[in-house]
Amino acid sequence: MSRLGNIGGRLYRGEVSIEFVARKRRWYTISGLILVVSITALLVRGLDYSVDFKGGSVFQFAAPATSAAQISNAVDAAGGGNDATVQKVGLGSSASWEVQTEKLSYTEQTKVQDALASTAHVSFNSISASFVGPSWGSQISEKALKALIAFLIAIVIYLSIAFEWKMASAALIALAHDIVITIGVYALTGFQVSPATVIGLLTILGYSLYDTVVVFDKVRENTAGLLGTARSTYSQAANLALNQTLVRSINTSLIALLPVAAILVVGVGLLGSGELKDLALVLFIGMLSGTYSSIFIATPALADLKEREPQYKALAKRVALRASGGRAAQRAKAKAGKTAGSGTGTAGTDGMADADADGGMGGDIGVVGQDAVNGDVDPDEAGLAPAQPDERVPAGRPAGTAAPRGATARPGPRQQPRRTSATKRRPSGKKKRR
């Protein structure tokens, strides 16, 4: 639990980072597939409008013991058509039925009403029959369209003034994404579009933009003065803003979805079909889509638009150059440290070996030289070479003895070269001519 509690702080400080912007192609692909399915369903199946939009006759009556199949067959047999919509409202003994048919004449309406009364075993007068003209639904659609256009214009103006026009463009992209997906879900599942659906659709537009504006405000804060440094690119700063507001977005969405889900469950499970169910359904779908688009669509789209600007292209190059130089310096430092450590160990081993070798060699030279003086060994056969001027054995130290380990050899008088057999054979008093 402590780790889950600290995840928000770690995301805000940048200790933990989820790559949203860097994986934008993955999110674009997922959204593209969903949009293709939604548009295809909208073109092929279309939307199922309620009687409020297309007009028709509506019959309402209480008959808890009657099934939907019995009611549909009765309406079809009475001439009401086989495409009648039968919906149950409520549960138990208080349940009632609502039947929507196409526009019927007075005679056809009376026949359907008689058939329903006979099938449901209720009186003729207990069945409420009404007619809804299509003009009312068209007026609602026209007003909703005008409200949507005015809403979009106001949002573009506000975001352009408060932020910039590219942020407004990215927000509109996310908004269109939410609208198309919500309408596509209705077309794919066959949910009926009612006036409450239109109201809910206008409501989710504001919610979707609210979450997007919160993220954009943090992006603007993180990218202020970014061009003066080479610490991060615009995409990296935007991704940090997403991580910093991620927990807030998720918490806000969950808190908003819980009551909507409760309304949806109550509306479908207890009250049956009705305006409450239509409103809760579109809110639930739109909120889920809005949360997704504000994280995976809006900010990556904004980063795409900003990274095309020349100054941010140059910033990306500087950041990449700095990162490559830092990596090269780290590799060189690591390599130098590894080489120095290896060389130190080798040098120490070689020094000990040289000291032992000098001592052993000195002893051998002393023994062989003594044997040569005694006449036991010929110095030429012994292979003795004249000592070099920089010989390690200082003057006054007997040949064949090694310097103590760890002691520093002090410079002393230059040692005379050892006389070889050729020098020894020359008569004394005669020097070699040069």
Residue pairs with C-beta under 8 A, 6 or more apart in sequence:
7 16
7 247
8 247
10 16
11 17
11 18
11 243
11 244
11 246
11 247
12 243
12 244
14 240
14 243
16 243
17 239
17 240
17 243
18 242
18 243
18 246
19 239
20 27
20 239
20 242
20 243
20 295
20 296
20 299
20 300
21 235
21 236
21 238
21 239
21 242
21 299
21 300
21 303
22 235
22 239
24 300
24 303
24 304
27 296
27 297
27 300
28 297
28 300
30 296
31 177
31 293
31 296
31 297
34 181
34 184
35 177
35 180
35 181
35 184
37 184
37 188
38 180
38 181
38 183
38 184
38 185
38 187
38 188
39 180
39 184
41 184
41 187
41 188
42 183
42 184
42 187
45 187
45 188
45 190
46 187
47 183
47 186
47 187
47 193
48 186
48 190
48 191
48 192
48 193
49 137
49 192
49 193
50 100
50 137
50 192
50 193
50 194
50 195
51 57
51 58
51 85
51 100
51 132
52 132
52 136
52 137
52 140
52 194
52 195
53 134
53 137
53 138
53 140
53 141
53 193
53 194
54 134
54 137
55 103
55 131
55 132
55 133
55 134
55 135
55 137
56 100
56 101
56 102
56 103
56 104
56 131
56 132
57 80
57 100
57 101
57 102
57 103
57 104
57 109
57 112
57 129
57 130
57 131
57 132
58 98
58 99
58 100
58 101
58 129
58 130
58 131
58 132
59 97
59 98
59 99
59 101
59 112
59 113
59 116
59 127
59 128
59 129
60 96
60 97
60 98
60 99
60 127
60 128
60 130
61 96
61 97
61 116
61 117
61 120
61 122
61 126
61 127
61 128
62 94
62 95
62 96
62 97
62 122
62 126
63 71
63 96
63 97
63 120
63 121
63 122
64 92
64 93
64 94
64 95
65 121
66 97
66 119
66 120
66 121
68 86
68 88
68 97
70 119
71 86
71 97
71 99
71 116
71 119
71 120
72 82
72 84
72 86
73 119
74 112
74 115
74 116
74 118
74 119
75 81
75 84
75 86
75 99
75 101
75 112
75 115
75 116
76 82
76 84
77 115
78 108
78 111
78 112
78 114
78 115
78 116
79 104
79 108
79 111
79 112
80 99
80 101
80 102
80 104
80 108
80 111
80 112
80 115
81 101
81 102
83 102
84 99
84 100
84 101
85 99
85 100
85 101
85 192
86 97
86 98
86 99
87 97
87 98
87 99
87 100
87 272
87 273
88 95
88 96
88 97
88 98
88 272
88 273
89 95
89 96
89 97
89 98
89 271
89 272
89 273
89 274
90 96
90 270
90 271
90 272
91 269
91 270
91 272
95 272
97 120
98 273
99 112
99 116
101 112
103 131
104 112
104 131
109 129
109 131
113 124
113 127
113 129
114 124
116 122
116 127
117 123
117 124
117 126
117 127
137 195
140 195
140 198
141 198
144 198
144 201
144 202
147 202
148 202
148 205
151 202
151 205
151 206
152 172
152 175
155 168
155 171
155 172
155 175
155 209
156 165
156 168
156 172
159 165
159 167
159 168
159 171
159 213
159 216
160 168
163 216
163 217
163 220
166 302
166 305
166 306
167 216
167 219
167 220
167 302
169 301
169 305
170 212
170 216
170 298
170 299
170 301
170 302
170 305
171 209
171 212
171 213
171 216
171 298
173 297
173 298
173 301
174 208
174 212
174 290
174 293
174 294
174 297
174 298
174 301
175 205
175 208
175 209
175 293
177 289
177 293
177 297
178 204
178 205
178 208
178 286
178 289
178 290
178 293
179 201
179 205
181 285
181 289
182 201
182 204
182 282
182 285
182 286
182 289
185 191
185 285
186 193
186 197
186 282
191 197
191 278
191 281
192 273
192 278
194 275
194 278
195 275
196 275
196 276
196 278
196 279
196 282
197 278
197 279
197 281
197 282
199 279
200 278
200 279
200 280
200 281
200 282
200 283
200 286
201 282
201 286
203 283
203 286
204 282
204 283
204 285
204 286
204 287
204 289
204 290
205 286
207 256
207 286
207 287
207 290
208 286
208 289
208 290
208 293
208 294
211 249
211 252
211 253
211 290
211 291
211 294
212 293
212 294
212 298
214 245
214 248
214 249
214 294
215 241
215 242
215 245
215 249
215 294
215 295
215 298
215 299
216 298
216 299
216 302
218 241
218 244
218 245
219 237
219 238
219 241
219 242
219 299
219 302
221 241
222 237
222 238
222 240
222 241
222 244
223 234
223 237
223 238
226 232
226 234
226 237
226 315
227 311
227 312
227 315
230 315
230 318
230 319
230 321
230 322
231 319
232 240
232 319
233 307
233 312
233 315
233 316
233 319
234 303
234 306
234 307
234 312
234 315
234 316
235 303
235 307
236 319
238 299
238 302
238 303
238 306
239 299
239 303
241 299
242 295
242 299
246 295
249 291
249 294
249 295
250 291
253 287
253 288
253 291
256 287
257 284
257 287
257 288
260 280
260 283
260 284
260 287
261 280
261 284
263 276
263 279
263 280
264 277
264 280
264 281
264 284
266 276
267 274
267 276
267 277
267 280
268 277
271 277
306 312
307 313
307 316
352 405
354 392
355 402
355 403
355 405
356 402
358 392
358 393
358 402
358 403
359 400
359 401
359 402
360 402
362 393
362 398
362 399
362 400
362 401
362 402
363 400
363 401
364 400
365 384
365 399
365 400
366 398
366 399
366 400
367 400
368 377
368 382
368 384
369 379
369 382
369 384
369 399
369 418
371 377
371 382
372 378
372 379
372 382
372 384
378 421
379 420
379 421
379 424
380 420
380 421
384 418
384 420
385 420
386 417
386 418
386 420
387 415
387 417
387 418
389 414
389 415
389 417
391 415
392 403
392 409
393 399
393 401
393 403
393 415
394 409
394 410
394 411
394 412
394 415
395 412
395 413
395 414
395 415
396 412
397 403
403 409
426 432
